[in-house]
């Protein structure tokens, strides 16, 4: 008997696999039509009006059976017992099987990184995976309670499944290469707003950032992390839209030795998880004549924020830290400041500064 059941289940699964959606839809419509015709012949007139029949068909065929509509004639009951319910249940089972397959395929594609995210826009892409550091980056991004609610796409080349399922904001895509145009298109790179490149080593980070630089939109910003300062310097020379960061362990060690507590300040400034954090804000292009001192006082009084300095592009080149109060600002400059939370562009009354 168990062998017979397995055989029946195997045959049923084969039919489900081979049945297409159009075929199932056509079979369902034919069954609905044939059942209606047989009920009409059996003079079950109360069941035949359009909306009543659809409700009756679904409830009865699925064997839910509320009892508010049912066959009343002998022939009508035979139609239901011999034709409607047996064939309808078979169709219903196949339909549920196909839906289950669809959900399973969708989940597996998301888990294995096979989905296409080219439809996304203004999202964040992280290229590269490190077991501890990448998850920490996601936590820092999501901890910014005033951030734009962007989707985050994690792109990897490793043989792995989605490692961050607990973050509903994170999508996962597994690529063959970080430098192949067709593969990169699956991440929605052309429409991404923020990109982080954190490869397995400096060589992968360098080649990936070099490849991405001309492919992103003009307003997009790329951040790349290196251990070797020479590669960071080389990339800065060729890609002005890439901001390169390097490991600062030696500098932090010396600074914490000479000025105790310096390492804690670095942690506080960089982490959105606790304490005041360092943020940036680009000045509007229509900004009139304004000095650093005027903006410094306004930010402190209205947002409890302390201005640190001014940069002249998103990558922070030619940054002026702690400039004099009469330092002239212009539209497009980028302010860097410390505050309990991010100050949004719309929260600043630029006309009253």
C-alpha atoms as a printed R data frame, in Angstrom:
    type eleno elety resid chain resno       x      y       z
1   ATOM     1    CA   UNK     A     1   0.000  0.000   0.000
2   ATOM     2    CA   UNK     A     2   2.718  2.611   0.818
3   ATOM     3    CA   UNK     A     3   4.312  1.873  -2.575
4   ATOM     4    CA   UNK     A     4   0.987  2.475  -4.326
5   ATOM     5    CA   UNK     A     5   0.503  5.790  -2.489
6   ATOM     6    CA   UNK     A     6   4.012  6.912  -3.437
7   ATOM     7    CA   UNK     A     7   3.302  5.979  -7.052
8   ATOM     8    CA   UNK     A     8   0.053  7.970  -7.066
9   ATOM     9    CA   UNK     A     9   1.788 10.977  -5.496
10  ATOM    10    CA   UNK     A    10   4.582 10.757  -8.074
11  ATOM    11    CA   UNK     A    11   2.130 10.684 -10.980
12  ATOM    12    CA   UNK     A    12   0.168 13.594  -9.487
13  ATOM    13    CA   UNK     A    13   3.371 15.625  -9.039
14  ATOM    14    CA   UNK     A    14   4.340 14.905 -12.653
15  ATOM    15    CA   UNK     A    15   1.013 16.201 -13.898
16  ATOM    16    CA   UNK     A    16   1.320 19.306 -11.732
17  ATOM    17    CA   UNK     A    17   4.800 20.005 -13.093
18  ATOM    18    CA   UNK     A    18   3.656 19.623 -16.694
19  ATOM    19    CA   UNK     A    19   0.394 21.576 -16.361
20  ATOM    20    CA   UNK     A    20   0.777 25.174 -17.476
21  ATOM    21    CA   UNK     A    21  -1.195 28.080 -16.034
22  ATOM    22    CA   UNK     A    22  -3.189 28.576 -19.277
23  ATOM    23    CA   UNK     A    23  -4.085 24.867 -19.311
24  ATOM    24    CA   UNK     A    24  -5.228 24.925 -15.674
25  ATOM    25    CA   UNK     A    25  -7.234 28.088 -16.305
26  ATOM    26    CA   UNK     A    26  -8.897 26.620 -19.380
27  ATOM    27    CA   UNK     A    27  -9.718 23.358 -17.546
28  ATOM    28    CA   UNK     A    28 -11.240 25.334 -14.644
29  ATOM    29    CA   UNK     A    29 -13.398 27.439 -16.979
30  ATOM    30    CA   UNK     A    30 -14.582 24.329 -18.837
31  ATOM    31    CA   UNK     A    31 -15.436 22.602 -15.562
32  ATOM    32    CA   UNK     A    32 -17.328 25.684 -14.332
33  ATOM    33    CA   UNK     A    33 -19.229 25.892 -17.612
34  ATOM    34    CA   UNK     A    34 -20.050 22.199 -17.741
35  ATOM    35    CA   UNK     A    35 -21.221 22.216 -14.104
36  ATOM    36    CA   UNK     A    36 -23.455 25.236 -14.784
37  ATOM    37    CA   UNK     A    37 -24.957 23.504 -17.846
38  ATOM    38    CA   UNK     A    38 -25.645 20.306 -15.907
39  ATOM    39    CA   UNK     A    39 -27.234 22.241 -13.019
40  ATOM    40    CA   UNK     A    40 -29.394 24.114 -15.532
41  ATOM    41    CA   UNK     A    41 -30.472 20.783 -17.021
42  ATOM    42    CA   UNK     A    42 -31.231 19.582 -13.460
43  ATOM    43    CA   UNK     A    43 -33.396 22.736 -12.994
44  ATOM    44    CA   UNK     A    44 -31.317 24.117 -10.106
45  ATOM    45    CA   UNK     A    45 -32.407 27.650 -11.024
46  ATOM    46    CA   UNK     A    46 -31.506 29.204  -7.649
47  ATOM    47    CA   UNK     A    47 -27.829 28.415  -8.224
48  ATOM    48    CA   UNK     A    48 -27.505 29.768 -11.771
49  ATOM    49    CA   UNK     A    49 -27.357 33.626 -11.517
50  ATOM    50    CA   UNK     A    50 -23.792 34.902 -12.165
51  ATOM    51    CA   UNK     A    51 -22.561 36.134  -8.762
52  ATOM    52    CA   UNK     A    52 -24.499 33.412  -6.913
53  ATOM    53    CA   UNK     A    53 -23.075 30.667  -9.105
54  ATOM    54    CA   UNK     A    54 -19.434 31.803  -8.737
55  ATOM    55    CA   UNK     A    55 -19.831 31.937  -4.938
56  ATOM    56    CA   UNK     A    56 -21.596 28.557  -4.861
57  ATOM    57    CA   UNK     A    57 -19.029 26.962  -7.198
58  ATOM    58    CA   UNK     A    58 -15.997 28.052  -5.161
59  ATOM    59    CA   UNK     A    59 -17.525 27.196  -1.759
60  ATOM    60    CA   UNK     A    60 -18.899 23.830  -2.830
61  ATOM    61    CA   UNK     A    61 -15.995 22.687  -5.033
62  ATOM    62    CA   UNK     A    62 -13.450 23.493  -2.306
63  ATOM    63    CA   UNK     A    63 -15.704 21.489   0.096
64  ATOM    64    CA   UNK     A    64 -15.979 24.407   2.518
65  ATOM    65    CA   UNK     A    65 -19.756 24.085   2.157
66  ATOM    66    CA   UNK     A    66 -21.468 26.813   4.178
67  ATOM    67    CA   UNK     A    67 -24.847 25.310   3.302
68  ATOM    68    CA   UNK     A    68 -26.538 28.563   2.279
69  ATOM    69    CA   UNK     A    69 -26.636 27.349  -1.353
70  ATOM    70    CA   UNK     A    70 -26.919 23.695  -2.359
71  ATOM    71    CA   UNK     A    71 -28.556 21.417  -4.885
72  ATOM    72    CA   UNK     A    72 -32.161 20.571  -4.053
73  ATOM    73    CA   UNK     A    73 -33.182 18.164  -6.847
74  ATOM    74    CA   UNK     A    74 -32.138 14.539  -7.059
75  ATOM    75    CA   UNK     A    75 -30.392 15.049 -10.381
76  ATOM    76    CA   UNK     A    76 -28.672 18.194  -9.061
77  ATOM    77    CA   UNK     A    77 -27.234 16.262  -6.118
78  ATOM    78    CA   UNK     A    78 -25.924 13.581  -8.510
79  ATOM    79    CA   UNK     A    79 -24.225 16.286 -10.604
80  ATOM    80    CA   UNK     A    80 -22.539 17.695  -7.480
81  ATOM    81    CA   UNK     A    81 -21.531 14.288  -6.096
82  ATOM    82    CA   UNK     A    82 -20.307 12.671  -9.306
83  ATOM    83    CA   UNK     A    83 -19.072 15.563 -11.477
84  ATOM    84    CA   UNK     A    84 -18.610 18.894  -9.680
85  ATOM    85    CA   UNK     A    85 -16.779 17.956  -6.479
86  ATOM    86    CA   UNK     A    86 -14.518 15.072  -7.683
87  ATOM    87    CA   UNK     A    87 -13.223 16.884 -10.781
88  ATOM    88    CA   UNK     A    88 -13.236 20.256  -9.025
89  ATOM    89    CA   UNK     A    89 -11.150 18.940  -6.143
90  ATOM    90    CA   UNK     A    90  -8.609 17.553  -8.587
91  ATOM    91    CA   UNK     A    91  -8.339 20.948 -10.288
92  ATOM    92    CA   UNK     A    92  -8.194 22.666  -6.911
93  ATOM    93    CA   UNK     A    93  -5.352 20.359  -5.799
94  ATOM    94    CA   UNK     A    94  -3.367 21.019  -8.971
95  ATOM    95    CA   UNK     A    95  -3.899 24.771  -8.566
96  ATOM    96    CA   UNK     A    96  -2.652 24.702  -4.964
97  ATOM    97    CA   UNK     A    97   0.320 22.602  -6.062
98  ATOM    98    CA   UNK     A    98   1.252 25.132  -8.755
99  ATOM    99    CA   UNK     A    99   0.920 28.035  -6.319
100 ATOM   100    CA   UNK     A   100   3.083 26.161  -3.810
101 ATOM   101    CA   UNK     A   101   5.692 25.551  -6.505
102 ATOM   102    CA   UNK     A   102   5.657 29.227  -7.457
103 ATOM   103    CA   UNK     A   103   6.192 30.319  -3.857
104 ATOM   104    CA   UNK     A   104   8.973 27.746  -3.381
105 ATOM   105    CA   UNK     A   105  10.758 28.880  -6.553
106 ATOM   106    CA   UNK     A   106  10.443 32.540  -5.521
107 ATOM   107    CA   UNK     A   107  11.845 31.847  -2.043
108 ATOM   108    CA   UNK     A   108  14.692 29.726  -3.438
109 ATOM   109    CA   UNK     A   109  15.618 32.437  -5.952
110 ATOM   110    CA   UNK     A   110  15.727 35.033  -3.180
111 ATOM   111    CA   UNK     A   111  17.781 32.705  -0.967
112 ATOM   112    CA   UNK     A   112  20.245 31.757  -3.704
113 ATOM   113    CA   UNK     A   113  20.601 35.304  -5.049
114 ATOM   114    CA   UNK     A   114  19.172 34.572  -8.499
115 ATOM   115    CA   UNK     A   115  16.617 37.408  -8.561
116 ATOM   116    CA   UNK     A   116  16.901 40.513 -10.744
117 ATOM   117    CA   UNK     A   117  16.805 43.918  -9.019
118 ATOM   118    CA   UNK     A   118  17.254 46.085 -12.091
119 ATOM   119    CA   UNK     A   119  13.846 47.641 -11.366
120 ATOM   120    CA   UNK     A   120  15.110 49.332  -8.166
121 ATOM   121    CA   UNK     A   121  16.119 52.997  -8.043
122 ATOM   122    CA   UNK     A   122  17.870 55.273  -5.523
123 ATOM   123    CA   UNK     A   123  18.904 52.203  -3.542
124 ATOM   124    CA   UNK     A   124  22.115 51.192  -1.752
125 ATOM   125    CA   UNK     A   125  24.381 48.443  -3.095
126 ATOM   126    CA   UNK     A   126  27.050 46.718  -1.014
127 ATOM   127    CA   UNK     A   127  29.597 44.769  -3.070
128 ATOM   128    CA   UNK     A   128  31.389 42.132  -0.994
129 ATOM   129    CA   UNK     A   129  30.671 40.051   2.078
130 ATOM   130    CA   UNK     A   130  32.499 39.823   5.407
131 ATOM   131    CA   UNK     A   131  30.819 37.754   8.100
132 ATOM   132    CA   UNK     A   132  30.961 40.372  10.853
133 ATOM   133    CA   UNK     A   133  31.715 43.689   9.165
134 ATOM   134    CA   UNK     A   134  28.964 43.600   6.535
135 ATOM   135    CA   UNK     A   135  26.236 42.852   9.061
136 ATOM   136    CA   UNK     A   136  27.558 45.683  11.221
137 ATOM   137    CA   UNK     A   137  27.362 48.050   8.251
138 ATOM   138    CA   UNK     A   138  23.714 47.119   7.722
139 ATOM   139    CA   UNK     A   139  22.978 47.821  11.391
140 ATOM   140    CA   UNK     A   140  24.645 51.249  11.137
141 ATOM   141    CA   UNK     A   141  22.648 52.114   8.009
142 ATOM   142    CA   UNK     A   142  19.311 51.094   9.522
143 ATOM   143    CA   UNK     A   143  20.049 52.785  12.862
144 ATOM   144    CA   UNK     A   144  19.878 56.207  11.162
145 ATOM   145    CA   UNK     A   145  16.257 56.990  12.079
146 ATOM   146    CA   UNK     A   146  16.043 59.838   9.554
147 ATOM   147    CA   UNK     A   147  17.524 58.004   6.621
148 ATOM   148    CA   UNK     A   148  15.710 57.781   3.312
149 ATOM   149    CA   UNK     A   149  13.976 54.394   3.261
150 ATOM   150    CA   UNK     A   150  16.154 52.909   0.529
151 ATOM   151    CA   UNK     A   151  16.333 49.218  -0.311
152 ATOM   152    CA   UNK     A   152  19.744 47.658   0.320
153 ATOM   153    CA   UNK     A   153  21.128 45.152  -2.189
154 ATOM   154    CA   UNK     A   154  23.940 42.892  -0.997
155 ATOM   155    CA   UNK     A   155  25.958 41.644  -4.005
156 ATOM   156    CA   UNK     A   156  28.443 38.781  -3.557
157 ATOM   157    CA   UNK     A   157  30.532 36.460  -5.698
158 ATOM   158    CA   UNK     A   158  30.779 33.758  -3.034
159 ATOM   159    CA   UNK     A   159  28.944 30.420  -3.110
160 ATOM   160    CA   UNK     A   160  26.435 31.202  -0.369
161 ATOM   161    CA   UNK     A   161  22.765 31.787   0.394
162 ATOM   162    CA   UNK     A   162  21.177 34.971   1.717
163 ATOM   163    CA   UNK     A   163  23.067 35.624   4.974
164 ATOM   164    CA   UNK     A   164  20.925 38.500   6.255
165 ATOM   165    CA   UNK     A   165  17.335 37.252   6.127
166 ATOM   166    CA   UNK     A   166  16.548 38.885   9.455
167 ATOM   167    CA   UNK     A   167  16.813 42.290   7.763
168 ATOM   168    CA   UNK     A   168  13.681 42.734   5.638
169 ATOM   169    CA   UNK     A   169  15.224 45.815   3.990
170 ATOM   170    CA   UNK     A   170  18.079 43.771   2.482
171 ATOM   171    CA   UNK     A   171  17.886 42.010  -0.892
172 ATOM   172    CA   UNK     A   172  20.508 39.486  -1.987
173 ATOM   173    CA   UNK     A   173  22.080 38.875  -5.390
174 ATOM   174    CA   UNK     A   174  24.886 36.433  -6.218
175 ATOM   175    CA   UNK     A   175  27.026 37.386  -9.218
176 ATOM   176    CA   UNK     A   176  29.642 35.526 -11.207
177 ATOM   177    CA   UNK     A   177  31.785 38.666 -11.400
178 ATOM   178    CA   UNK     A   178  31.736 42.251 -10.105
179 ATOM   179    CA   UNK     A   179  33.065 43.502 -13.450
180 ATOM   180    CA   UNK     A   180  30.641 41.923 -15.926
181 ATOM   181    CA   UNK     A   181  28.106 44.387 -17.348
182 ATOM   182    CA   UNK     A   182  25.214 41.901 -17.588
183 ATOM   183    CA   UNK     A   183  25.823 40.680 -14.051
184 ATOM   184    CA   UNK     A   184  26.027 44.226 -12.680
185 ATOM   185    CA   UNK     A   185  22.742 45.131 -14.387
186 ATOM   186    CA   UNK     A   186  20.954 42.688 -12.037
187 ATOM   187    CA   UNK     A   187  21.876 44.924  -9.081
188 ATOM   188    CA   UNK     A   188  20.197 47.994 -10.617
189 ATOM   189    CA   UNK     A   189  23.593 49.737 -10.625
190 ATOM   190    CA   UNK     A   190  22.627 52.396 -13.175
191 ATOM   191    CA   UNK     A   191  19.912 53.732 -10.835
192 ATOM   192    CA   UNK     A   192  21.614 53.199  -7.465
193 ATOM   193    CA   UNK     A   193  22.270 56.218  -5.252
194 ATOM   194    CA   UNK     A   194  24.891 54.883  -2.810
195 ATOM   195    CA   UNK     A   195  27.456 52.136  -3.391
196 ATOM   196    CA   UNK     A   196  29.872 50.509  -0.930
197 ATOM   197    CA   UNK     A   197  32.735 48.396  -2.291
198 ATOM   198    CA   UNK     A   198  34.287 46.118   0.308
199 ATOM   199    CA   UNK     A   199  35.921 43.250  -1.573
200 ATOM   200    CA   UNK     A   200  37.686 40.177  -0.264
201 ATOM   201    CA   UNK     A   201  41.011 41.978  -0.801
202 ATOM   202    CA   UNK     A   202  42.317 45.310  -2.064
203 ATOM   203    CA   UNK     A   203  42.739 44.009  -5.620
204 ATOM   204    CA   UNK     A   204  39.060 43.064  -5.886
205 ATOM   205    CA   UNK     A   205  38.005 46.355  -4.301
206 ATOM   206    CA   UNK     A   206  40.209 48.340  -6.704
207 ATOM   207    CA   UNK     A   207  39.036 46.615  -9.898
208 ATOM   208    CA   UNK     A   208  35.389 46.711  -8.812
209 ATOM   209    CA   UNK     A   209  35.418 50.422  -7.915
210 ATOM   210    CA   UNK     A   210  37.291 51.231 -11.140
211 ATOM   211    CA   UNK     A   211  34.643 49.349 -13.135
212 ATOM   212    CA   UNK     A   212  31.681 50.919 -11.326
213 ATOM   213    CA   UNK     A   213  32.871 54.533 -11.457
214 ATOM   214    CA   UNK     A   214  31.766 55.346 -15.060
215 ATOM   215    CA   UNK     A   215  28.608 53.198 -14.880
216 ATOM   216    CA   UNK     A   216  26.749 54.958 -12.058
217 ATOM   217    CA   UNK     A   217  24.575 58.028 -12.416
218 ATOM   218    CA   UNK     A   218  26.181 61.450 -11.926
219 ATOM   219    CA   UNK     A   219  24.699 62.032  -8.464
220 ATOM   220    CA   UNK     A   220  25.675 58.587  -7.142
221 ATOM   221    CA   UNK     A   221  28.456 58.215  -4.586
222 ATOM   222    CA   UNK     A   222  30.831 55.268  -4.264
223 ATOM   223    CA   UNK     A   223  32.697 54.384  -1.067
224 ATOM   224    CA   UNK     A   224  35.588 51.905  -1.236
225 ATOM   225    CA   UNK     A   225  37.606 50.456   1.649
226 ATOM   226    CA   UNK     A   226  41.297 49.549   1.388
227 ATOM   227    CA   UNK     A   227  44.000 48.213   3.646
228 ATOM   228    CA   UNK     A   228  46.744 49.503   1.340
229 ATOM   229    CA   UNK     A   229  46.915 53.311   1.170
230 ATOM   230    CA   UNK     A   230  48.788 53.235  -2.170
231 ATOM   231    CA   UNK     A   231  45.835 51.589  -3.945
232 ATOM   232    CA   UNK     A   232  43.484 54.145  -2.398
233 ATOM   233    CA   UNK     A   233  45.660 56.998  -3.679
234 ATOM   234    CA   UNK     A   234  45.808 55.474  -7.164
235 ATOM   235    CA   UNK     A   235  42.021 55.108  -7.318
236 ATOM   236    CA   UNK     A   236  41.500 58.695  -6.139
237 ATOM   237    CA   UNK     A   237  43.567 59.904  -9.094
238 ATOM   238    CA   UNK     A   238  41.366 58.118 -11.638
239 ATOM   239    CA   UNK     A   239  37.869 58.186 -10.099
240 ATOM   240    CA   UNK     A   240  36.657 61.429  -8.591
241 ATOM   241    CA   UNK     A   241  33.270 59.974  -7.638
242 ATOM   242    CA   UNK     A   242  34.881 57.313  -5.420
243 ATOM   243    CA   UNK     A   243  35.649 58.085  -1.786
244 ATOM   244    CA   UNK     A   244  38.435 55.826  -0.530
245 ATOM   245    CA   UNK     A   245  38.850 54.910   3.125
246 ATOM   246    CA   UNK     A   246  41.774 53.015   4.645
247 ATOM   247    CA   UNK     A   247  42.450 51.213   7.900
248 ATOM   248    CA   UNK     A   248  43.487 53.849  10.463
249 ATOM   249    CA   UNK     A   249  44.693 51.471  13.168
250 ATOM   250    CA   UNK     A   250  48.186 53.006  13.480
251 ATOM   251    CA   UNK     A   251  46.858 56.562  13.641
252 ATOM   252    CA   UNK     A   252  44.211 55.667  16.226
253 ATOM   253    CA   UNK     A   253  46.730 53.810  18.394
254 ATOM   254    CA   UNK     A   254  49.129 56.753  18.442
255 ATOM   255    CA   UNK     A   255  46.335 59.275  19.026
256 ATOM   256    CA   UNK     A   256  44.844 57.268  21.909
257 ATOM   257    CA   UNK     A   257  48.349 57.010  23.428
258 ATOM   258    CA   UNK     A   258  49.020 60.750  23.174
259 ATOM   259    CA   UNK     A   259  45.454 61.857  23.924
260 ATOM   260    CA   UNK     A   260  43.696 59.178  26.013
261 ATOM   261    CA   UNK     A   261  40.059 58.602  25.017
262 ATOM   262    CA   UNK     A   262  40.610 59.449  21.339
263 ATOM   263    CA   UNK     A   263  39.577 55.980  20.173
264 ATOM   264    CA   UNK     A   264  36.236 56.322  21.978
265 ATOM   265    CA   UNK     A   265  35.612 59.624  20.223
266 ATOM   266    CA   UNK     A   266  36.201 57.909  16.876
267 ATOM   267    CA   UNK     A   267  33.710 55.181  17.771
268 ATOM   268    CA   UNK     A   268  31.069 57.677  18.887
269 ATOM   269    CA   UNK     A   269  31.440 59.819  15.772
270 ATOM   270    CA   UNK     A   270  31.130 56.909  13.356
271 ATOM   271    CA   UNK     A   271  28.379 54.846  15.006
272 ATOM   272    CA   UNK     A   272  24.686 55.673  14.691
273 ATOM   273    CA   UNK     A   273  23.866 53.064  17.337
274 ATOM   274    CA   UNK     A   274  24.639 55.296  20.321
275 ATOM   275    CA   UNK     A   275  25.692 58.881  21.138
276 ATOM   276    CA   UNK     A   276  26.145 61.833  18.804
277 ATOM   277    CA   UNK     A   277  27.213 60.961  15.273
278 ATOM   278    CA   UNK     A   278  28.972 62.695  12.394
279 ATOM   279    CA   UNK     A   279  26.676 63.511   9.452
280 ATOM   280    CA   UNK     A   280  26.885 65.632   6.292
281 ATOM   281    CA   UNK     A   281  24.508 67.964   4.463
282 ATOM   282    CA   UNK     A   282  24.922 69.534   1.031
283 ATOM   283    CA   UNK     A   283  24.053 73.233   0.820
284 ATOM   284    CA   UNK     A   284  21.369 74.229  -1.728
285 ATOM   285    CA   UNK     A   285  22.695 75.547  -5.024
286 ATOM   286    CA   UNK     A   286  20.490 78.644  -4.649
287 ATOM   287    CA   UNK     A   287  22.163 79.638  -1.367
288 ATOM   288    CA   UNK     A   288  22.969 83.348  -1.068
289 ATOM   289    CA   UNK     A   289  25.958 84.963   0.636
290 ATOM   290    CA   UNK     A   290  26.571 83.130   3.907
291 ATOM   291    CA   UNK     A   291  29.489 82.598   6.274
292 ATOM   292    CA   UNK     A   292  30.540 79.578   8.298
293 ATOM   293    CA   UNK     A   293  29.954 81.550  11.519
294 ATOM   294    CA   UNK     A   294  26.315 82.309  10.651
295 ATOM   295    CA   UNK     A   295  25.566 78.666   9.915
296 ATOM   296    CA   UNK     A   296  27.574 77.482  12.939
297 ATOM   297    CA   UNK     A   297  25.389 79.545  15.311
298 ATOM   298    CA   UNK     A   298  22.131 78.571  13.595
299 ATOM   299    CA   UNK     A   299  22.880 74.819  13.715
300 ATOM   300    CA   UNK     A   300  23.863 74.990  17.378
301 ATOM   301    CA   UNK     A   301  20.782 76.968  18.439
302 ATOM   302    CA   UNK     A   302  18.150 75.159  16.362
303 ATOM   303    CA   UNK     A   303  19.478 71.596  15.963
304 ATOM   304    CA   UNK     A   304  22.006 71.163  18.806
305 ATOM   305    CA   UNK     A   305  24.563 70.379  16.082
306 ATOM   306    CA   UNK     A   306  28.223 71.399  15.938
307 ATOM   307    CA   UNK     A   307  29.739 72.130  12.522
308 ATOM   308    CA   UNK     A   308  33.127 70.469  11.932
309 ATOM   309    CA   UNK     A   309  34.092 71.675   8.499
310 ATOM   310    CA   UNK     A   310  33.244 72.205   4.854
311 ATOM   311    CA   UNK     A   311  34.056 70.111   1.773
312 ATOM   312    CA   UNK     A   312  33.620 71.146  -1.828
313 ATOM   313    CA   UNK     A   313  32.387 67.812  -3.207
314 ATOM   314    CA   UNK     A   314  30.774 64.607  -1.960
315 ATOM   315    CA   UNK     A   315  34.113 62.775  -1.792
316 ATOM   316    CA   UNK     A   316  35.539 65.279   0.705
317 ATOM   317    CA   UNK     A   317  38.450 66.558  -1.372
318 ATOM   318    CA   UNK     A   318  39.972 69.881  -0.290
319 ATOM   319    CA   UNK     A   319  38.077 69.751   3.010
320 ATOM   320    CA   UNK     A   320  38.449 72.698   5.383
321 ATOM   321    CA   UNK     A   321  38.109 71.556   8.990
322 ATOM   322    CA   UNK     A   322  37.289 74.156  11.638
323 ATOM   323    CA   UNK     A   323  37.466 77.102   9.192
324 ATOM   324    CA   UNK     A   324  37.349 80.721  10.486
325 ATOM   325    CA   UNK     A   325  33.925 82.199  11.248
326 ATOM   326    CA   UNK     A   326  34.126 84.549   8.234
327 ATOM   327    CA   UNK     A   327  34.755 81.628   5.871
328 ATOM   328    CA   UNK     A   328  32.494 82.160   2.825
329 ATOM   329    CA   UNK     A   329  30.164 79.308   1.873
330 ATOM   330    CA   UNK     A   330  28.642 78.656  -1.538
331 ATOM   331    CA   UNK     A   331  25.890 76.474  -2.946
332 ATOM   332    CA   UNK     A   332  26.907 72.843  -3.376
333 ATOM   333    CA   UNK     A   333  29.382 72.848  -0.483
334 ATOM   334    CA   UNK     A   334  29.032 69.915   1.898
335 ATOM   335    CA   UNK     A   335  28.760 70.592   5.638
336 ATOM   336    CA   UNK     A   336  30.068 68.013   8.085
337 ATOM   337    CA   UNK     A   337  28.625 68.210  11.594
338 ATOM   338    CA   UNK     A   338  28.060 66.320  14.863
339 ATOM   339    CA   UNK     A   339  24.485 65.932  16.089
340 ATOM   340    CA   UNK     A   340  22.250 63.548  18.084
341 ATOM   341    CA   UNK     A   341  20.440 62.754  14.819
342 ATOM   342    CA   UNK     A   342  20.590 63.678  11.153
343 ATOM   343    CA   UNK     A   343  19.409 67.166  10.152
344 ATOM   344    CA   UNK     A   344  17.322 66.925   6.992
345 ATOM   345    CA   UNK     A   345  17.524 69.533   4.253
346 ATOM   346    CA   UNK     A   346  13.840 70.358   4.742
347 ATOM   347    CA   UNK     A   347  14.364 70.999   8.480
348 ATOM   348    CA   UNK     A   348  16.698 73.964   7.887
349 ATOM   349    CA   UNK     A   349  15.111 77.381   7.364
350 ATOM   350    CA   UNK     A   350  17.681 78.604   4.887
351 ATOM   351    CA   UNK     A   351  16.099 82.042   4.571
352 ATOM   352    CA   UNK     A   352  16.476 82.730   8.309
353 ATOM   353    CA   UNK     A   353  20.070 81.567   8.715
